[in-house]
Amino acid sequence: VVGRFPCLALKLASEVSDLSEAMRNELARGFEDWIDIYRAVLDEAVDQKLLAASFDSALEAQLIQDLWSGATQRAVIYRSSEPVSNAVDHIKARIISMMI
């Protein structure tokens, strides 16, 4: 269904992070897992000399997660896939612009 991006982690994060420290910690670990995946892919691009050795893959991975989370939330609110499509396009263009 267009504009439906059910993500339990994002929904839980906004609902229970203030109510349960244990759940907040678990959600933080899940987000870190996603960030680690992005960072590993970016590190591989650095290793293959597609991105400069000075490229900050840790920071970029966090920004990707933040952009993705925000776009997903907006897609749900607007019931539109456009925010997610725009986020994907932006991430691709940003990485391409930094390639050697």
C-alpha positions as CSV (number, residue, x, y, z in Angstrom):
1,V,0.0,0.0,0.0
2,V,1.4,3.3,-1.0
3,G,2.7,5.4,1.9
4,R,2.7,2.6,4.4
5,F,6.0,2.1,6.0
6,P,5.4,0.0,9.1
7,C,8.5,0.0,11.2
8,L,8.0,-1.3,14.7
9,A,11.3,0.0,15.9
10,L,10.5,3.6,14.9
11,K,7.0,3.4,16.4
12,L,8.3,1.9,19.6
13,A,11.1,4.5,19.8
14,S,8.6,7.3,19.8
15,E,6.2,5.7,22.1
16,V,8.2,3.9,24.9
17,S,11.7,5.5,25.0
18,D,10.6,7.9,27.7
19,L,8.7,5.2,29.6
20,S,11.2,2.3,29.7
21,E,14.9,2.6,30.0
22,A,15.3,-1.1,29.2
23,M,13.3,-0.7,26.0
24,R,15.2,2.5,25.1
25,N,18.5,0.6,25.5
26,E,17.3,-2.2,23.3
27,L,16.0,0.2,20.6
28,A,19.3,2.0,20.7
29,R,21.1,-1.2,20.1
30,G,18.9,-1.9,17.1
31,F,19.6,1.5,15.6
32,E,23.3,1.0,16.2
33,D,23.1,-2.3,14.3
34,W,21.6,-0.5,11.3
35,I,24.2,2.2,11.5
36,D,26.9,-0.4,11.7
37,I,25.6,-2.0,8.5
38,Y,25.7,1.3,6.7
39,R,29.2,2.0,8.1
40,A,30.5,-1.4,6.9
41,V,29.3,-0.7,3.4
42,L,30.9,2.7,3.4
43,D,34.1,1.4,4.8
44,E,34.2,-1.2,2.0
45,A,33.9,1.6,-0.5
46,V,36.8,3.4,1.3
47,D,38.8,0.1,1.2
48,Q,38.1,-0.2,-2.6
49,K,39.3,3.4,-3.0
50,L,35.9,4.6,-4.2
51,L,35.8,7.1,-1.4
52,A,38.6,9.0,0.1
53,A,40.6,7.6,3.0
54,S,39.5,10.6,5.0
55,F,35.8,9.9,4.5
56,D,34.0,9.8,7.8
57,S,31.9,6.6,7.4
58,A,30.8,6.6,11.0
59,L,29.3,10.1,10.8
60,E,27.8,9.4,7.3
61,A,26.2,6.2,8.5
62,Q,24.5,8.1,11.4
63,L,23.3,10.7,8.9
64,I,21.8,8.0,6.6
65,Q,20.0,6.5,9.6
66,D,18.7,9.9,10.7
67,L,17.5,10.8,7.2
68,W,15.9,7.4,6.7
69,S,14.1,7.6,10.0
70,G,12.7,11.0,9.4
71,A,11.7,10.2,5.8
72,T,9.9,7.1,7.0
73,Q,8.0,9.0,9.7
74,R,7.0,11.6,7.2
75,A,5.9,9.0,4.7
76,V,3.6,7.5,7.3
77,I,2.1,10.9,8.3
78,Y,1.5,11.9,4.7
79,R,0.7,8.4,3.4
80,S,3.1,8.9,0.6
81,S,6.2,7.1,-0.6
82,E,7.7,10.4,-1.8
83,P,9.7,11.2,1.4
84,V,11.3,7.8,1.3
85,S,12.1,8.0,-2.5
86,N,13.5,11.5,-2.0
87,A,15.7,10.3,0.9
88,V,17.0,7.4,-1.2
89,D,17.8,9.7,-4.1
90,H,19.5,12.2,-1.8
91,I,21.6,9.5,-0.1
92,K,22.7,8.1,-3.5
93,A,23.5,11.6,-4.9
94,R,25.5,12.5,-1.8
95,I,27.6,9.4,-1.8
96,I,28.2,9.6,-5.6
97,S,29.3,13.3,-5.2
98,M,32.0,12.1,-2.7
99,M,33.3,9.3,-4.8
100,I,36.9,9.6,-6.1
